[in-house]
Amino acid sequence: MKILNLILVIVLLNIISCTKDSFNRYGADISQTVTHSYDDVVEKVKFGESGNMTISGKIIETCPKKGCWMQVKVSNTDTLMVRFKDYGFFVPKSGVNQKNTVINGSAFMDTVSVQMLRHYAEDAGKTQEVIEQITESETVVHFIAEGVLIEK
């Protein structure tokens, strides 16, 4: 009987190890299933904030100081700034650029002040010359993620 139990445990461990997730998870546990394209997100936010959206893209950059934001390429021409709900979790500060990601949360139009744009540029390690060239606010689509998956 003990041998049978041991064999059962070994078989179960093998099954579990073969079904490993291909993503590292941050924040809330979310599904890999993408529910919206970036174009859908843009259309929805034109009429107000939209929640519970799951989109995908490729990570271009993360905050190198804390991992408190990331820039995600979501189409051939668009990059989305992603921050994390209630500053409640962070992503790796390095080593994830060019990796695929799936994010779930809410999107909204936001006017980003010159001060905040300069802060993001400083966090990203931009030169003082580049930071000083930021002189106008920007209206952009922002995304507050409740959960993030990053390709292993």
C-alpha positions as CSV (number, residue, x, y, z in Angstrom):
1,M,0.0,0.0,0.0
2,K,2.8,2.4,0.8
3,I,4.4,1.7,-2.5
4,L,1.2,2.4,-4.3
5,N,0.8,5.8,-2.5
6,L,4.4,6.6,-3.3
7,I,3.8,5.8,-7.0
8,L,0.6,8.0,-7.0
9,V,2.5,10.9,-5.4
10,I,5.3,10.6,-8.1
11,V,2.8,10.5,-10.9
12,L,0.9,13.6,-9.5
13,L,4.1,15.5,-9.2
14,N,5.1,14.7,-12.8
15,I,1.6,15.9,-14.0
16,I,1.9,19.1,-12.1
17,S,5.4,19.8,-13.3
18,C,4.3,19.3,-17.0
19,T,1.5,21.8,-16.7
20,K,3.7,24.7,-15.6
21,D,2.4,28.2,-16.5
22,S,4.4,30.0,-19.2
23,F,3.9,33.3,-17.4
24,N,5.1,34.9,-14.2
25,R,2.1,36.5,-12.4
26,Y,2.0,39.8,-10.6
27,G,-1.0,41.3,-8.7
28,A,-4.4,39.7,-9.0
29,D,-4.6,36.2,-10.6
30,I,-5.8,36.8,-14.1
31,S,-6.6,34.7,-17.2
32,Q,-4.4,34.6,-20.3
33,T,-7.4,35.1,-22.4
34,V,-7.3,38.5,-24.2
35,T,-10.7,40.2,-24.3
36,H,-10.0,43.4,-26.1
37,S,-7.7,44.8,-28.8
38,Y,-6.0,48.1,-28.3
39,D,-8.3,49.7,-30.9
40,D,-11.3,48.4,-28.8
41,V,-9.8,50.0,-25.7
42,V,-9.3,53.4,-27.5
43,E,-12.9,53.3,-28.7
44,K,-14.3,52.6,-25.2
45,V,-12.3,55.2,-23.4
46,K,-13.5,57.9,-25.7
47,F,-16.8,57.6,-23.9
48,G,-15.4,57.3,-20.4
49,E,-13.4,54.9,-18.2
50,S,-13.6,51.3,-19.1
51,G,-12.9,48.5,-16.7
52,N,-12.2,44.7,-16.7
53,M,-10.3,44.6,-20.0
54,T,-7.6,42.1,-20.8
55,I,-5.2,43.1,-23.5
56,S,-1.7,42.0,-24.6
57,G,1.4,43.5,-25.9
58,K,5.2,43.5,-25.7
59,I,7.0,45.2,-22.9
60,I,9.2,48.0,-24.1
61,E,10.4,49.4,-20.8
62,T,9.7,49.1,-17.0
63,C,10.5,51.5,-14.2
64,P,14.1,50.8,-13.4
65,K,13.8,52.3,-9.9
66,K,10.8,50.3,-8.4
67,G,9.1,48.4,-11.3
68,C,6.0,50.6,-10.6
69,W,5.1,51.2,-14.3
70,M,5.8,49.7,-17.7
71,Q,5.5,50.8,-21.3
72,V,3.8,48.2,-23.5
73,K,3.8,48.1,-27.3
74,V,0.1,47.3,-28.1
75,S,0.1,47.9,-31.9
76,N,2.5,48.7,-34.7
77,T,2.4,52.4,-33.7
78,D,1.1,52.7,-30.2
79,T,2.6,52.3,-26.7
80,L,0.5,52.1,-23.6
81,M,1.6,53.4,-20.1
82,V,0.6,50.8,-17.5
83,R,0.6,51.5,-13.8
84,F,-0.5,49.1,-11.1
85,K,-3.7,49.4,-9.0
86,D,-3.2,51.1,-5.6
87,Y,0.6,50.8,-6.1
88,G,-0.1,47.3,-4.8
89,F,2.4,45.4,-6.7
90,F,5.4,45.8,-8.9
91,V,7.0,44.1,-11.9
92,P,10.7,43.3,-12.4
93,K,12.9,46.4,-12.9
94,S,14.9,44.7,-15.6
95,G,15.1,41.6,-17.7
96,V,11.6,41.7,-19.1
97,N,12.0,44.1,-22.1
98,Q,10.7,42.6,-25.3
99,K,8.7,39.9,-23.4
100,N,5.1,39.4,-24.1
101,T,2.6,40.5,-21.5
102,V,-1.1,40.2,-20.7
103,I,-2.7,42.8,-18.5
104,N,-6.1,43.1,-16.9
105,G,-7.6,46.3,-15.5
106,S,-9.2,49.5,-16.6
107,A,-8.3,52.1,-19.2
108,F,-9.0,55.8,-19.3
109,M,-8.0,59.1,-21.0
110,D,-5.6,61.1,-18.9
111,T,-3.8,64.4,-19.2
112,V,-0.3,63.8,-18.0
113,S,1.3,66.9,-16.6
114,V,4.8,68.2,-17.6
115,Q,5.9,67.4,-14.0
116,M,4.8,63.7,-14.2
117,L,6.2,63.3,-17.8
118,R,9.5,64.6,-16.5
119,H,9.3,62.2,-13.5
120,Y,8.7,59.2,-15.8
121,A,11.6,60.4,-18.0
122,E,13.9,60.7,-14.9
123,D,12.8,57.2,-13.7
124,A,13.6,55.8,-17.1
125,G,17.2,57.3,-16.9
126,K,16.8,59.9,-19.6
127,T,19.4,62.7,-19.7
128,Q,18.7,66.1,-18.2
129,E,18.7,67.6,-21.7
130,V,15.9,65.2,-22.7
131,I,14.0,65.9,-19.5
132,E,14.1,69.7,-20.0
133,Q,12.7,69.3,-23.5
134,I,9.4,68.1,-22.0
135,T,7.4,71.3,-22.0
136,E,3.8,70.3,-22.7
137,S,1.3,68.0,-21.1
138,E,0.0,65.0,-23.1
139,T,-3.4,63.5,-23.3
140,V,-3.0,59.7,-23.5
141,V,-4.7,56.4,-22.8
142,H,-3.5,55.1,-19.5
143,F,-4.1,51.6,-18.1
144,I,-4.4,50.7,-14.4
145,A,-3.6,47.0,-14.1
146,E,-5.1,44.7,-11.4
147,G,-3.0,41.8,-12.6
148,V,-0.1,41.2,-15.0
149,L,1.3,38.2,-16.7
150,I,4.8,38.3,-18.1
151,E,6.3,35.6,-20.4
152,K,8.9,33.5,-18.7
